[in-house]
């Protein structure tokens, strides 16, 4: 039992060191649910770091394969040498998290090794479902939900959050030779990947930014219904996360075409204010872009 306490403490240290915008919302959960959500976050962070920190693709693929095998073994009841995987297995079993969500998360991380661009919106949505929606669906099993439709609304929420991450991180992703903007959107707005890489911004990029933001806002509008489907303590964490991400998207919208050359970074005070407002008032007032 003491080792499991230490395992969860290591997960807390990973969350604290990450500087993640999820850290504050997770703190709003009661102790047991906070512990489980932190273990889920630490697992996702470990998987991401394997891909992002590897020296080359061969090393990344090998390390991810090893991690995926170790994850499957831990979830099957084998004793793991990794504290994060021991904490994850404890969480998955305690809250009956569907195993396919964990598989999907790893599959999404693997996509970053093999796919650096997307042709269609549907292709991008499939990626978002793996790296983000699957995390949200796992999380609401920890938090508690009262309506099976919560699964669909978590899907919308994950896509909304991941769209926001993509729009915020365009320059950083370009530095890693990744373009998450669907080719069909670029073409429809008269933009090209070469223009994007060279920073040749013209009026088409205003249309592109607006098109992408509108799509994210539509997902946020549908995701807002999740608020009424969660346990009271889960609702607090959801509202805080929703407020932070809706604030990020608002900053992206205000930045216009500059999102293609400069990472959007709202102040911490602005993010905290948005989180507090949403915790108190709920998400519905923020879905129209007034975060």
KERO-758192 format. One record per residue (C-alpha): residue in one letter; x, y, z. Coordinates in steps of 0.02 Angstrom, whole numbers, padded with zeros to 5 digits, always signed. Layout:
% residues N
{pagu->A; px->X; py->Y; pz->Z}
...
END
This chain:
% residues 291
{pagu->X; px->+00000; py->+00000; pz->+00000}
{pagu->X; px->+00142; py->+00120; pz->+00042}
{pagu->X; px->+00219; py->+00092; pz->-00129}
{pagu->X; px->+00054; py->+00138; pz->-00212}
{pagu->X; px->+00049; py->+00299; pz->-00110}
{pagu->X; px->+00224; py->+00337; pz->-00172}
{pagu->X; px->+00172; py->+00296; pz->-00351}
{pagu->X; px->+00031; py->+00422; pz->-00345}
{pagu->X; px->+00147; py->+00550; pz->-00266}
{pagu->X; px->+00265; py->+00531; pz->-00415}
{pagu->X; px->+00117; py->+00565; pz->-00530}
{pagu->X; px->+00082; py->+00723; pz->-00432}
{pagu->X; px->+00262; py->+00777; pz->-00456}
{pagu->X; px->+00247; py->+00749; pz->-00644}
{pagu->X; px->+00090; py->+00857; pz->-00651}
{pagu->X; px->+00170; py->+00993; pz->-00545}
{pagu->X; px->+00328; py->+00999; pz->-00651}
{pagu->X; px->+00232; py->+01005; pz->-00814}
{pagu->X; px->+00157; py->+01177; pz->-00789}
{pagu->X; px->+00000; py->+01109; pz->-00871}
{pagu->X; px->-00159; py->+01212; pz->-00879}
{pagu->X; px->-00246; py->+01058; pz->-00810}
{pagu->X; px->-00157; py->+01071; pz->-00642}
{pagu->X; px->-00278; py->+01197; pz->-00564}
{pagu->X; px->-00440; py->+01111; pz->-00620}
{pagu->X; px->-00376; py->+00943; pz->-00557}
{pagu->X; px->-00346; py->+01021; pz->-00385}
{pagu->X; px->-00533; py->+01058; pz->-00374}
{pagu->X; px->-00573; py->+00872; pz->-00364}
{pagu->X; px->-00589; py->+00778; pz->-00198}
{pagu->X; px->-00433; py->+00682; pz->-00148}
{pagu->X; px->-00471; py->+00511; pz->-00223}
{pagu->X; px->-00532; py->+00578; pz->-00390}
{pagu->X; px->-00389; py->+00703; pz->-00394}
{pagu->X; px->-00266; py->+00560; pz->-00369}
{pagu->X; px->-00344; py->+00457; pz->-00510}
{pagu->X; px->-00351; py->+00603; pz->-00631}
{pagu->X; px->-00171; py->+00646; pz->-00593}
{pagu->X; px->-00118; py->+00467; pz->-00630}
{pagu->X; px->-00210; py->+00477; pz->-00797}
{pagu->X; px->-00121; py->+00641; pz->-00836}
{pagu->X; px->+00049; py->+00571; pz->-00789}
{pagu->X; px->+00023; py->+00422; pz->-00904}
{pagu->X; px->-00020; py->+00538; pz->-01049}
{pagu->X; px->+00130; py->+00647; pz->-01010}
{pagu->X; px->+00246; py->+00496; pz->-01010}
{pagu->X; px->+00180; py->+00438; pz->-01179}
{pagu->X; px->+00198; py->+00612; pz->-01255}
{pagu->X; px->+00374; py->+00632; pz->-01189}
{pagu->X; px->+00428; py->+00467; pz->-01266}
{pagu->X; px->+00386; py->+00537; pz->-01437}
{pagu->X; px->+00442; py->+00717; pz->-01410}
{pagu->X; px->+00606; py->+00680; pz->-01322}
{pagu->X; px->+00671; py->+00537; pz->-01430}
{pagu->X; px->+00828; py->+00568; pz->-01533}
{pagu->X; px->+00756; py->+00488; pz->-01689}
{pagu->X; px->+00606; py->+00393; pz->-01755}
{pagu->X; px->+00684; py->+00221; pz->-01728}
{pagu->X; px->+00714; py->+00258; pz->-01544}
{pagu->X; px->+00541; py->+00335; pz->-01524}
{pagu->X; px->+00452; py->+00186; pz->-01602}
{pagu->X; px->+00550; py->+00061; pz->-01498}
{pagu->X; px->+00521; py->+00159; pz->-01337}
{pagu->X; px->+00336; py->+00179; pz->-01372}
{pagu->X; px->+00317; py->-00005; pz->-01414}
{pagu->X; px->+00402; py->-00050; pz->-01250}
{pagu->X; px->+00293; py->+00071; pz->-01153}
{pagu->X; px->+00133; py->+00007; pz->-01236}
{pagu->X; px->+00179; py->-00173; pz->-01194}
{pagu->X; px->+00218; py->-00125; pz->-01015}
{pagu->X; px->+00051; py->-00033; pz->-01003}
{pagu->X; px->-00046; py->-00184; pz->-01066}
{pagu->X; px->+00044; py->-00297; pz->-00943}
{pagu->X; px->+00010; py->-00180; pz->-00797}
{pagu->X; px->-00175; py->-00168; pz->-00841}
{pagu->X; px->-00182; py->-00358; pz->-00854}
{pagu->X; px->-00123; py->-00372; pz->-00673}
{pagu->X; px->+00064; py->-00399; pz->-00695}
{pagu->X; px->+00179; py->-00309; pz->-00575}
{pagu->X; px->+00256; py->-00159; pz->-00662}
{pagu->X; px->+00424; py->-00079; pz->-00628}
{pagu->X; px->+00353; py->+00092; pz->-00677}
{pagu->X; px->+00269; py->+00194; pz->-00539}
{pagu->X; px->+00159; py->+00286; pz->-00665}
{pagu->X; px->+00094; py->+00122; pz->-00737}
{pagu->X; px->+00060; py->+00052; pz->-00563}
{pagu->X; px->-00039; py->+00210; pz->-00523}
{pagu->X; px->-00130; py->+00201; pz->-00690}
{pagu->X; px->-00178; py->+00018; pz->-00664}
{pagu->X; px->-00244; py->+00060; pz->-00490}
{pagu->X; px->-00348; py->+00201; pz->-00566}
{pagu->X; px->-00415; py->+00101; pz->-00714}
{pagu->X; px->-00472; py->-00041; pz->-00601}
{pagu->X; px->-00540; py->+00071; pz->-00464}
{pagu->X; px->-00649; py->+00173; pz->-00583}
{pagu->X; px->-00686; py->+00043; pz->-00717}
{pagu->X; px->-00608; py->+00149; pz->-00853}
{pagu->X; px->-00634; py->+00065; pz->-01023}
{pagu->X; px->-00472; py->-00012; pz->-01082}
{pagu->X; px->-00501; py->+00049; pz->-01258}
{pagu->X; px->-00475; py->+00228; pz->-01200}
{pagu->X; px->-00298; py->+00187; pz->-01146}
{pagu->X; px->-00266; py->+00096; pz->-01310}
{pagu->X; px->-00333; py->+00246; pz->-01406}
{pagu->X; px->-00218; py->+00367; pz->-01314}
{pagu->X; px->-00066; py->+00265; pz->-01360}
{pagu->X; px->-00127; py->+00248; pz->-01540}
{pagu->X; px->-00145; py->+00437; pz->-01550}
{pagu->X; px->+00031; py->+00465; pz->-01485}
{pagu->X; px->+00094; py->+00341; pz->-01613}
{pagu->X; px->+00010; py->+00443; pz->-01752}
{pagu->X; px->+00131; py->+00585; pz->-01713}
{pagu->X; px->+00272; py->+00469; pz->-01765}
{pagu->X; px->+00194; py->+00415; pz->-01929}
{pagu->X; px->+00085; py->+00559; pz->-01988}
{pagu->X; px->+00140; py->+00741; pz->-01999}
{pagu->X; px->-00004; py->+00812; pz->-02101}
{pagu->X; px->-00191; py->+00782; pz->-02127}
{pagu->X; px->-00290; py->+00792; pz->-02288}
{pagu->X; px->-00467; py->+00802; pz->-02221}
{pagu->X; px->-00556; py->+00870; pz->-02068}
{pagu->X; px->-00621; py->+00694; pz->-02034}
{pagu->X; px->-00441; py->+00631; pz->-02026}
{pagu->X; px->-00394; py->+00765; pz->-01901}
{pagu->X; px->-00549; py->+00728; pz->-01796}
{pagu->X; px->-00497; py->+00544; pz->-01788}
{pagu->X; px->-00328; py->+00598; pz->-01720}
{pagu->X; px->-00409; py->+00715; pz->-01593}
{pagu->X; px->-00523; py->+00576; pz->-01533}
{pagu->X; px->-00372; py->+00471; pz->-01491}
{pagu->X; px->-00260; py->+00598; pz->-01408}
{pagu->X; px->-00394; py->+00703; pz->-01323}
{pagu->X; px->-00571; py->+00632; pz->-01324}
{pagu->X; px->-00510; py->+00465; pz->-01258}
{pagu->X; px->-00428; py->+00556; pz->-01112}
{pagu->X; px->-00591; py->+00648; pz->-01076}
{pagu->X; px->-00694; py->+00489; pz->-01081}
{pagu->X; px->-00571; py->+00406; pz->-00961}
{pagu->X; px->-00579; py->+00560; pz->-00848}
{pagu->X; px->-00769; py->+00564; pz->-00832}
{pagu->X; px->-00765; py->+00383; pz->-00774}
{pagu->X; px->-00658; py->+00446; pz->-00630}
{pagu->X; px->-00765; py->+00600; pz->-00598}
{pagu->X; px->-00934; py->+00513; pz->-00615}
{pagu->X; px->-01073; py->+00546; pz->-00741}
{pagu->X; px->-01261; py->+00520; pz->-00738}
{pagu->X; px->-01307; py->+00515; pz->-00923}
{pagu->X; px->-01233; py->+00399; pz->-01055}
{pagu->X; px->-01237; py->+00545; pz->-01177}
{pagu->X; px->-01091; py->+00612; pz->-01077}
{pagu->X; px->-00980; py->+00501; pz->-01184}
{pagu->X; px->-01030; py->+00593; pz->-01343}
{pagu->X; px->-01013; py->+00763; pz->-01261}
{pagu->X; px->-00841; py->+00713; pz->-01197}
{pagu->X; px->-00797; py->+00673; pz->-01376}
{pagu->X; px->-00847; py->+00851; pz->-01426}
{pagu->X; px->-00751; py->+00921; pz->-01279}
{pagu->X; px->-00592; py->+00827; pz->-01322}
{pagu->X; px->-00599; py->+00885; pz->-01502}
{pagu->X; px->-00633; py->+01064; pz->-01447}
{pagu->X; px->-00484; py->+01062; pz->-01328}
{pagu->X; px->-00369; py->+00981; pz->-01456}
{pagu->X; px->-00421; py->+01103; pz->-01593}
{pagu->X; px->-00375; py->+01241; pz->-01471}
{pagu->X; px->-00205; py->+01163; pz->-01436}
{pagu->X; px->-00174; py->+01147; pz->-01623}
{pagu->X; px->-00218; py->+01328; pz->-01658}
{pagu->X; px->-00112; py->+01389; pz->-01512}
{pagu->X; px->+00040; py->+01284; pz->-01559}
{pagu->X; px->+00052; py->+01306; pz->-01749}
{pagu->X; px->+00229; py->+01383; pz->-01749}
{pagu->X; px->+00293; py->+01255; pz->-01625}
{pagu->X; px->+00222; py->+01111; pz->-01726}
{pagu->X; px->+00298; py->+01182; pz->-01886}
{pagu->X; px->+00466; py->+01174; pz->-01799}
{pagu->X; px->+00435; py->+00987; pz->-01780}
{pagu->X; px->+00383; py->+00972; pz->-01964}
{pagu->X; px->+00202; py->+00944; pz->-01915}
{pagu->X; px->+00051; py->+01028; pz->-01994}
{pagu->X; px->-00112; py->+00985; pz->-01909}
{pagu->X; px->-00215; py->+01103; pz->-02017}
{pagu->X; px->-00316; py->+00998; pz->-02142}
{pagu->X; px->-00258; py->+01016; pz->-02322}
{pagu->X; px->-00439; py->+01038; pz->-02378}
{pagu->X; px->-00452; py->+01193; pz->-02268}
{pagu->X; px->-00288; py->+01264; pz->-02332}
{pagu->X; px->-00345; py->+01239; pz->-02511}
{pagu->X; px->-00518; py->+01312; pz->-02482}
{pagu->X; px->-00440; py->+01471; pz->-02414}
{pagu->X; px->-00308; py->+01488; pz->-02550}
{pagu->X; px->-00165; py->+01446; pz->-02434}
{pagu->X; px->-00024; py->+01321; pz->-02456}
{pagu->X; px->+00092; py->+01226; pz->-02339}
{pagu->X; px->+00239; py->+01316; pz->-02420}
{pagu->X; px->+00163; py->+01485; pz->-02379}
{pagu->X; px->+00133; py->+01426; pz->-02201}
{pagu->X; px->+00312; py->+01364; pz->-02178}
{pagu->X; px->+00384; py->+01525; pz->-02251}
{pagu->X; px->+00270; py->+01638; pz->-02149}
{pagu->X; px->+00198; py->+01718; pz->-02307}
{pagu->X; px->+00034; py->+01773; pz->-02233}
{pagu->X; px->-00100; py->+01845; pz->-02346}
{pagu->X; px->-00287; py->+01873; pz->-02332}
{pagu->X; px->-00320; py->+01688; pz->-02357}
{pagu->X; px->-00243; py->+01656; pz->-02187}
{pagu->X; px->-00373; py->+01769; pz->-02107}
{pagu->X; px->-00507; py->+01659; pz->-02186}
{pagu->X; px->-00415; py->+01504; pz->-02131}
{pagu->X; px->-00400; py->+01563; pz->-01950}
{pagu->X; px->-00585; py->+01608; pz->-01946}
{pagu->X; px->-00635; py->+01442; pz->-02022}
{pagu->X; px->-00536; py->+01343; pz->-01893}
{pagu->X; px->-00596; py->+01447; pz->-01746}
{pagu->X; px->-00778; py->+01430; pz->-01801}
{pagu->X; px->-00760; py->+01242; pz->-01805}
{pagu->X; px->-00685; py->+01239; pz->-01631}
{pagu->X; px->-00823; py->+01352; pz->-01565}
{pagu->X; px->-00955; py->+01234; pz->-01631}
{pagu->X; px->-00874; py->+01092; pz->-01534}
{pagu->X; px->-00867; py->+01198; pz->-01377}
{pagu->X; px->-01053; py->+01238; pz->-01395}
{pagu->X; px->-01097; py->+01052; pz->-01399}
{pagu->X; px->-00973; py->+01010; pz->-01260}
{pagu->X; px->-01057; py->+01134; pz->-01141}
{pagu->X; px->-01199; py->+01010; pz->-01114}
{pagu->X; px->-01078; py->+00895; pz->-01023}
{pagu->X; px->-01093; py->+01014; pz->-00875}
{pagu->X; px->-01263; py->+00944; pz->-00829}
{pagu->X; px->-01211; py->+00762; pz->-00845}
{pagu->X; px->-01070; py->+00754; pz->-00718}
{pagu->X; px->-01059; py->+00729; pz->-00530}
{pagu->X; px->-01052; py->+00894; pz->-00434}
{pagu->X; px->-00865; py->+00881; pz->-00397}
{pagu->X; px->-00827; py->+00823; pz->-00574}
{pagu->X; px->-00926; py->+00972; pz->-00638}
{pagu->X; px->-00810; py->+01092; pz->-00547}
{pagu->X; px->-00656; py->+01020; pz->-00630}
{pagu->X; px->-00742; py->+01016; pz->-00801}
{pagu->X; px->-00797; py->+01197; pz->-00784}
{pagu->X; px->-00622; py->+01254; pz->-00740}
{pagu->X; px->-00546; py->+01160; pz->-00888}
{pagu->X; px->-00682; py->+01224; pz->-01003}
{pagu->X; px->-00651; py->+01403; pz->-00946}
{pagu->X; px->-00463; py->+01392; pz->-00973}
{pagu->X; px->-00479; py->+01318; pz->-01147}
{pagu->X; px->-00619; py->+01434; pz->-01199}
{pagu->X; px->-00508; py->+01578; pz->-01145}
{pagu->X; px->-00365; py->+01508; pz->-01250}
{pagu->X; px->-00479; py->+01497; pz->-01401}
{pagu->X; px->-00538; py->+01675; pz->-01373}
{pagu->X; px->-00356; py->+01733; pz->-01373}
{pagu->X; px->-00327; py->+01635; pz->-01534}
{pagu->X; px->-00477; py->+01720; pz->-01614}
{pagu->X; px->-00414; py->+01892; pz->-01564}
{pagu->X; px->-00241; py->+01855; pz->-01634}
{pagu->X; px->-00306; py->+01825; pz->-01810}
{pagu->X; px->-00177; py->+01774; pz->-01939}
{pagu->X; px->-00032; py->+01799; pz->-01818}
{pagu->X; px->-00070; py->+01626; pz->-01745}
{pagu->X; px->+00025; py->+01555; pz->-01894}
{pagu->X; px->+00189; py->+01637; pz->-01842}
{pagu->X; px->+00177; py->+01667; pz->-01655}
{pagu->X; px->+00114; py->+01553; pz->-01516}
{pagu->X; px->-00036; py->+01625; pz->-01426}
{pagu->X; px->-00006; py->+01641; pz->-01240}
{pagu->X; px->-00138; py->+01728; pz->-01131}
{pagu->X; px->-00081; py->+01788; pz->-00961}
{pagu->X; px->-00098; py->+01672; pz->-00813}
{pagu->X; px->-00212; py->+01799; pz->-00730}
{pagu->X; px->-00329; py->+01796; pz->-00881}
{pagu->X; px->-00335; py->+01606; pz->-00881}
{pagu->X; px->-00368; py->+01598; pz->-00693}
{pagu->X; px->-00505; py->+01727; pz->-00709}
{pagu->X; px->-00589; py->+01628; pz->-00848}
{pagu->X; px->-00578; py->+01468; pz->-00745}
{pagu->X; px->-00652; py->+01551; pz->-00590}
{pagu->X; px->-00793; py->+01632; pz->-00688}
{pagu->X; px->-00841; py->+01468; pz->-00771}
{pagu->X; px->-00836; py->+01372; pz->-00607}
{pagu->X; px->-00959; py->+01498; pz->-00535}
{pagu->X; px->-01071; py->+01529; pz->-00685}
{pagu->X; px->-01055; py->+01374; pz->-00792}
{pagu->X; px->-00994; py->+01359; pz->-00972}
{pagu->X; px->-01147; py->+01415; pz->-01068}
{pagu->X; px->-01107; py->+01600; pz->-01063}
{pagu->X; px->-00933; py->+01570; pz->-01133}
{pagu->X; px->-00979; py->+01474; pz->-01289}
{pagu->X; px->-01012; py->+01632; pz->-01387}
{pagu->X; px->-00833; py->+01695; pz->-01374}
{pagu->X; px->-00841; py->+01807; pz->-01222}
{pagu->X; px->-00710; py->+01716; pz->-01115}
END
